[in-house]
Amino acid sequence: MTQLRRLFSGQARDWREFGAAAGEVHLHLLPAAGAVRDLMNERVMRGAAFGEAQLHVDAERLVAAVAADRNAIGLIPIGAHYGAGTRPLAIADGGRAVAPTQTEILSEDYPLTRRLYFYGGQMMGALSRSFVLYAMARSGQRAVARSGHVAMTLVPGRARRTMLGPAEYRQLVADAVRLPLSLRFNFAGGGESGVAASVYDSRTVRDLDRLRRFMQLPPNRGRRLLVVGFADASAGSSMAAMMMSNDRADLVAQELMTRGLRVEQARGMGTALPLAAAGSSGARYRNERVEIWML
């Protein structure tokens, strides 16, 4: 994140600063207004202004310009396509570097993602409720994708051998395909009592039902799931973190089994593969998570 801030603010002017061959950094951006710039300002720039850059009317032209210049770097929305001659950067936010693959984006492990929310009250009318239900259903999510956002439809990533994490983790998931979600937890209550309405965060509540429906599709019936939990270093000792990650994995496994799904194994991995630096803002929320893999 610090390197990105130096690049996009214009403070870093030569690629030698990052261990590459000498060359002047050429920055490419879309027009100033928009959600991409907002996200960068919030997560990366932290008050720093963007440096001098070549502006493009759309992501397609920006990608073409970056592909034609080995010293170029650009910023495009997650839903936009990058082509030959460019490569997406893996970003680290104090933890492991995460590339913007479909699985890492949908699981929100990639640090430059953010959710879009619907807010409604108890007095919502029938039309409003119908619209929200439509938006969360498969047909509505197709419309979300057509609009340039990332749909929440469950599509498994490609089977590939993971090279990350401890040996026991790599061995556990060696023959499995990761599903594009990371189940996360609710650490703050919304009421005066401070008691959370659910142990899960708002997306995980929905993801559990999405997962049930996904596993009921004909190609997935009878397939088994692996549940892998992770903890944050705030748990204290390595033993406490391992116990916490096992507890989280067991909790989710029980939820899945009550929904009629087959769980092959539930396992905690302690503080392995952190996504955020221990003690940083939101580190516990990002690091304390549960992955789902399909056999």
C-alpha positions as CSV (number, residue, x, y, z in Angstrom):
1,M,0.0,0.0,0.0
2,T,2.8,2.4,0.8
3,Q,4.5,1.7,-2.5
4,L,1.2,2.3,-4.3
5,R,0.8,5.6,-2.6
6,R,4.3,6.7,-3.7
7,L,3.6,5.6,-7.3
8,F,0.2,7.3,-7.7
9,S,1.1,10.5,-5.8
10,G,4.1,11.0,-8.1
11,Q,6.6,10.8,-5.2
12,A,8.2,7.7,-6.8
13,R,9.5,8.8,-10.2
14,D,11.7,6.0,-11.2
15,W,11.1,2.2,-11.2
16,R,14.5,1.6,-9.7
17,E,12.9,2.4,-6.3
18,F,11.0,-0.9,-6.6
19,G,13.9,-3.0,-7.8
20,A,13.1,-2.8,-11.5
21,A,15.2,-1.5,-14.4
22,A,15.6,2.3,-14.6
23,G,12.8,4.1,-16.2
24,E,10.5,7.1,-15.5
25,V,7.1,6.1,-14.0
26,H,4.2,7.0,-16.3
27,L,0.9,7.2,-14.5
28,H,-2.4,6.6,-16.3
29,L,-5.8,7.3,-14.8
30,L,-9.5,7.6,-15.7
31,P,-11.2,11.0,-15.0
32,A,-11.1,12.2,-11.4
33,A,-14.7,11.5,-10.4
34,G,-15.8,8.0,-9.7
35,A,-15.9,5.1,-7.3
36,V,-12.4,3.9,-8.2
37,R,-10.8,7.2,-7.2
38,D,-12.9,7.2,-4.1
39,L,-11.6,3.8,-3.1
40,M,-8.0,4.7,-3.8
41,N,-8.4,7.9,-1.7
42,E,-9.8,6.0,1.2
43,R,-7.5,2.9,1.2
44,V,-4.3,4.0,-0.4
45,M,-3.7,7.8,-0.8
46,R,-4.7,8.7,2.8
47,G,-4.8,12.5,2.0
48,A,-2.0,12.5,-0.7
49,A,-3.0,14.0,-4.0
50,F,-2.7,12.0,-7.3
51,G,0.3,12.9,-9.3
52,E,0.5,14.1,-12.9
53,A,-1.1,11.5,-15.1
54,Q,-2.4,10.9,-18.6
55,L,-6.2,10.7,-18.5
56,H,-8.3,8.3,-20.6
57,V,-12.0,8.3,-21.4
58,D,-12.4,4.6,-20.6
59,A,-10.6,1.6,-19.2
60,E,-10.1,0.0,-22.6
61,R,-8.0,2.9,-23.8
62,L,-6.1,3.1,-20.5
63,V,-5.2,-0.6,-20.7
64,A,-4.0,-0.2,-24.3
65,A,-1.8,2.7,-23.3
66,V,-0.3,0.8,-20.4
67,A,0.3,-2.3,-22.6
68,A,2.3,-0.1,-25.1
69,D,4.6,1.3,-22.4
70,R,6.7,-0.9,-20.2
71,N,7.2,2.0,-17.7
72,A,3.4,2.6,-17.3
73,I,1.1,1.8,-14.5
74,G,-2.7,2.4,-14.5
75,L,-5.8,2.2,-12.4
76,I,-9.0,0.6,-13.7
77,P,-12.2,-0.7,-12.0
78,I,-12.2,-4.3,-10.8
79,G,-14.9,-5.3,-13.4
80,A,-12.8,-4.0,-16.3
81,H,-10.7,-6.3,-18.4
82,Y,-6.9,-6.1,-18.7
83,G,-5.4,-7.5,-21.8
84,A,-2.1,-8.8,-23.3
85,G,0.9,-6.8,-22.4
86,T,-0.3,-5.9,-18.9
87,R,-0.3,-7.7,-15.6
88,P,-2.4,-7.1,-12.5
89,L,-0.5,-6.3,-9.4
90,A,-0.8,-8.4,-6.2
91,I,-1.3,-6.0,-3.3
92,A,-0.3,-6.5,0.3
93,D,-1.9,-4.6,3.2
94,G,0.5,-5.7,5.9
95,G,-0.2,-9.4,5.2
96,R,0.3,-11.6,2.2
97,A,0.2,-10.1,-1.3
98,V,-3.2,-10.9,-3.0
99,A,-3.7,-10.7,-6.7
100,P,-7.1,-9.5,-8.1
101,T,-8.3,-12.9,-9.3
102,Q,-12.0,-13.6,-9.4
103,T,-11.8,-15.8,-6.2
104,E,-9.7,-13.2,-4.3
105,I,-12.0,-10.4,-5.2
106,L,-15.3,-12.2,-4.4
107,S,-13.8,-13.4,-1.1
108,E,-12.8,-9.8,-0.3
109,D,-9.3,-11.0,0.4
110,Y,-8.0,-8.6,-2.2
111,P,-7.6,-5.3,-0.2
112,L,-8.9,-2.9,-2.9
113,T,-12.5,-4.0,-2.8
114,R,-15.5,-2.6,-1.1
115,R,-19.2,-3.6,-0.8
116,L,-22.3,-1.9,-2.1
117,Y,-25.2,-2.0,0.4
118,F,-28.9,-1.7,0.4
119,Y,-30.4,0.0,3.4
120,G,-34.0,-0.5,4.3
121,G,-36.2,0.0,7.3
122,Q,-39.0,-2.0,8.9
123,M,-41.5,0.2,7.1
124,M,-40.3,-0.5,3.6
125,G,-43.0,-0.8,1.1
126,A,-43.8,-3.9,-0.9
127,L,-42.2,-2.5,-4.1
128,S,-38.9,-1.7,-2.3
129,R,-38.8,-5.1,-0.7
130,S,-39.5,-6.8,-4.1
131,F,-36.7,-4.8,-5.7
132,V,-34.2,-5.8,-3.0
133,L,-35.1,-9.4,-3.2
134,Y,-34.8,-9.3,-7.0
135,A,-31.4,-7.6,-6.8
136,M,-30.1,-10.4,-4.5
137,A,-31.4,-13.2,-6.7
138,R,-29.6,-14.7,-9.6
139,S,-31.4,-12.6,-12.3
140,G,-30.7,-9.4,-10.4
141,Q,-27.0,-10.3,-10.0
142,R,-26.8,-10.7,-13.8
143,A,-28.0,-7.1,-14.0
144,V,-25.4,-6.1,-11.5
145,A,-22.7,-7.7,-13.6
146,R,-23.9,-6.0,-16.8
147,S,-23.7,-2.7,-15.0
148,G,-20.0,-3.1,-14.5
149,H,-20.0,-4.3,-10.8
150,V,-19.0,-7.7,-9.5
151,A,-21.9,-10.0,-9.0
152,M,-22.2,-12.2,-5.9
153,T,-23.0,-15.3,-7.9
154,L,-20.9,-18.3,-6.7
155,V,-18.6,-19.5,-9.4
156,P,-15.7,-21.8,-8.3
157,G,-12.2,-20.7,-9.2
158,R,-10.0,-22.9,-11.3
159,A,-8.3,-25.8,-9.7
160,R,-4.7,-24.9,-9.0
161,R,-2.2,-26.1,-6.5
162,T,-1.6,-23.5,-3.8
163,M,1.9,-22.6,-3.0
164,L,1.0,-20.5,0.1
165,G,0.7,-21.3,3.8
166,P,2.1,-24.0,6.0
167,A,2.5,-27.5,4.6
168,E,-0.5,-28.9,6.4
169,Y,-2.7,-26.3,4.7
170,R,-1.3,-27.0,1.3
171,Q,-1.8,-30.7,1.8
172,L,-5.4,-30.3,3.1
173,V,-6.5,-28.3,0.0
174,A,-4.4,-30.0,-2.6
175,D,-7.3,-31.8,-4.3
176,A,-9.9,-29.1,-3.6
177,V,-11.2,-26.0,-5.4
178,R,-11.7,-22.9,-3.4
179,L,-15.1,-21.3,-3.5
180,P,-15.1,-17.5,-3.9
181,L,-16.1,-16.4,-0.4
182,S,-14.5,-15.8,3.0
183,L,-16.9,-16.0,5.8
184,R,-16.4,-13.2,8.4
185,F,-17.8,-12.4,11.7
186,N,-19.6,-9.6,13.5
187,F,-17.5,-8.0,16.3
188,A,-19.7,-5.1,17.2
189,G,-23.3,-4.9,18.2
190,G,-25.7,-2.4,16.8
191,G,-27.7,-1.8,19.9
192,E,-27.1,-0.1,23.2
193,S,-26.2,-3.4,24.8
194,G,-23.3,-3.9,22.4
195,V,-24.5,-7.4,21.6
196,A,-24.3,-8.4,18.0
197,A,-27.5,-9.5,16.3
198,S,-25.6,-12.3,14.6
199,V,-22.2,-13.9,15.1
200,Y,-21.7,-13.5,11.3
201,D,-21.5,-10.3,9.4
202,S,-24.3,-9.3,7.0
203,R,-22.7,-10.8,3.9
204,T,-21.9,-14.1,5.6
205,V,-25.5,-14.5,6.6
206,R,-26.4,-14.4,2.9
207,D,-23.4,-16.4,1.8
208,L,-24.4,-19.4,3.9
209,D,-27.7,-19.5,2.0
210,R,-26.0,-18.9,-1.4
211,L,-23.7,-21.8,-0.6
212,R,-26.6,-24.1,0.2
213,R,-28.3,-23.3,-3.1
214,F,-25.0,-23.6,-5.0
215,M,-24.4,-27.1,-3.5
216,Q,-27.9,-28.2,-4.5
217,L,-27.2,-27.6,-8.2
218,P,-27.0,-30.9,-10.1
219,P,-23.2,-30.8,-10.8
220,N,-22.5,-30.2,-7.1
221,R,-24.8,-32.7,-5.4
222,G,-23.0,-35.1,-3.3
223,R,-19.7,-33.1,-3.3
224,R,-18.0,-32.5,0.0
225,L,-16.7,-29.3,1.6
226,L,-13.5,-28.4,3.5
227,V,-13.9,-25.7,6.1
228,V,-10.6,-23.9,7.0
229,G,-10.5,-21.2,9.7
230,F,-8.0,-18.5,10.4
231,A,-7.4,-16.3,13.4
232,D,-5.9,-12.9,14.1
233,A,-2.8,-12.4,16.2
234,S,-4.9,-10.4,18.7
235,A,-6.0,-13.9,20.0
236,G,-2.7,-13.8,22.0
237,S,-0.5,-16.9,22.0
238,S,-0.2,-19.2,19.0
239,M,-2.1,-21.8,21.0
240,A,-5.0,-19.4,21.6
241,A,-5.0,-18.4,17.9
242,M,-5.1,-22.1,16.9
243,M,-8.0,-22.8,19.2
244,M,-9.9,-19.7,18.0
245,S,-9.4,-20.7,14.3
246,N,-10.6,-24.3,15.1
247,D,-13.7,-22.9,16.9
248,R,-14.5,-20.7,13.9
249,A,-14.1,-23.6,11.5
250,D,-16.3,-25.9,13.7
251,L,-19.0,-23.2,14.0
252,V,-19.3,-22.8,10.2
253,A,-19.1,-26.5,9.6
254,Q,-22.0,-27.0,12.0
255,E,-24.0,-24.3,10.1
256,L,-23.3,-26.0,6.8
257,M,-24.3,-29.5,8.1
258,T,-27.6,-28.1,9.5
259,R,-28.3,-27.0,6.0
260,G,-27.8,-30.5,4.7
261,L,-24.3,-30.0,3.2
262,R,-21.5,-32.6,3.5
263,V,-18.4,-31.4,5.4
264,E,-15.4,-33.6,4.9
265,Q,-13.2,-31.8,7.4
266,A,-13.1,-28.6,9.5
267,R,-9.7,-27.4,10.5
268,G,-8.1,-24.3,12.0
269,M,-4.8,-22.8,10.8
270,G,-4.1,-20.3,13.5
271,T,-2.6,-17.0,12.3
272,A,-1.3,-18.5,9.0
273,L,-1.8,-16.4,5.8
274,P,-2.7,-13.0,7.4
275,L,-4.3,-10.4,5.2
276,A,-3.6,-7.4,7.3
277,A,-0.9,-6.4,9.7
278,A,-1.6,-7.3,13.3
279,G,-2.9,-4.4,15.3
280,S,-3.8,-2.3,12.3
281,S,-7.4,-1.0,11.8
282,G,-9.7,-3.8,10.8
283,A,-7.0,-6.4,11.1
284,R,-9.1,-8.8,13.2
285,Y,-12.1,-8.5,10.9
286,R,-9.9,-9.3,7.8
287,N,-7.7,-12.0,9.3
288,E,-10.3,-13.9,11.3
289,R,-12.1,-15.7,8.6
290,V,-13.2,-19.0,7.2
291,E,-12.5,-20.4,3.7
292,I,-14.7,-23.0,2.0
293,W,-13.1,-25.5,-0.4
294,M,-15.0,-28.0,-2.5
295,L,-13.9,-31.6,-3.1
